[in-house]
């Protein structure tokens, strides 16, 4: 079931219904009604020299937050399908506002997630050793199981992949630009462009 909160989203919702139906899931690509719900995430994990688990997320109001579990791992919160409560617990440690984007920017970008999700992932390639994994993703609500599902857009590090298509590329490059403090590390990225 796709819920539409305004008339101008009706055409977008119809297109999403076709994509969601084709995937066999009841995914809702419309932004969650709660503006604090996460839309996009950058997650970094490494266990090479020491355990690291941190990242950023962008919510529906365009707020960019940093989070950091440090050396603590919680496998229940590391999955690709999480409840709202699990996502909240994942983002709690080290939670701090980094910046706020211009009004509507995050929601405008989120409109491209359904197009990005319909593209396939490129082959996984081993790139570096002991660099960890950085994943850039969108979170999409599934009304059937009442959980958020990760749509992986791009991954770099020890193993890399990318979702094919212009929409996914535009999204992950945008997420990189609004969350990273400097230029992204392309050394361990088999799909930098």
Secondary structure, 3 states (H helix, E strand, C coil): CCCCCCHHHHHHHHHHHHHHHHHCCCEECCCCCCCCCEEEEEEEEECCCCCEEEEEEEECCCEEEEEEEECCCCHHHCCCEECHHHHHHHHHCCCEEEEECCCCHHHHHHCCHHHHHCCCECCCEECCCCCCEEEEEEEEEECCCCEEEEEEEEEEECEEEEECCHHHHHHHHHHHHHHCCCCCCCCCCCCCC
